[in-house]
């Protein structure tokens, strides 16, 4: 009986030793994984600096953001380190070409993934022509709406089409004590705003009168029109979104302490 017990214990020990902690499926869940810059560059050599893709795993569902649109679908992962994704459902926003090209390459790479590993360095998804590596997102406290330097990076103007800002321009927004200032990428502006909880409205904005390239002037018109339609605001970490009365996205900003 003792010999049999020892043999069973040895078999159990050997079986446990064969399990690679990197292939523990539970380590996938409860984390927002952010694609690193090396992988983004492998997908597209001229990936914009602000390009961002994420993936999360929860209750058999995987999803996140794919540089432009949100995506989601079922996945299966095994203790041997294998993983597969079903076809993803997608939102249908249109973004500038560099982001759309990255999105297509990213989703194609995910479709070819066959293996995963979670280590101290992050998550790696392997298979196909491109290996995708992710780092764990570190949550941060949301930046304050007022007193933060907000840089515009997304213009929606209430439609399903979302565009990035014109290359070489840096539209900005600052709110402080009921007074706002900023620029559109061409002219600067100033004016007043009213803030009541999640409600935000801008008064008439005065601008300078400099003339710029046609695409920059078109951007300016879109920004000023969108600011005039703002009804609500929200901040998640360093992201400010301004929306209209129907909750439709108008403008998206990334912030840094002023």
ABEGO torsion letter per residue (X at the ends): XAAAAAAAAAAAAAAAAABBAAABAAAABGBBBBBBAAAAAAABAABBAABBBBBBBBGGBBBEBBGABBBBEBBBBBAAGBBBBBBBBBBABBBBAAAAAAAAAAAAAAAABABBBBBAAEBBBBEEABBBBBBBBBBBBBBBABGBBBBBABBAGGBABBBBBBBGBBBBBBBBGGBBBEBAGABBBBEBBBBBEABBBBBBBBBBABBBBAAAAAAAAAAAAAAAABABBBBBEABBBBBBAAGBBABBBBBBBX
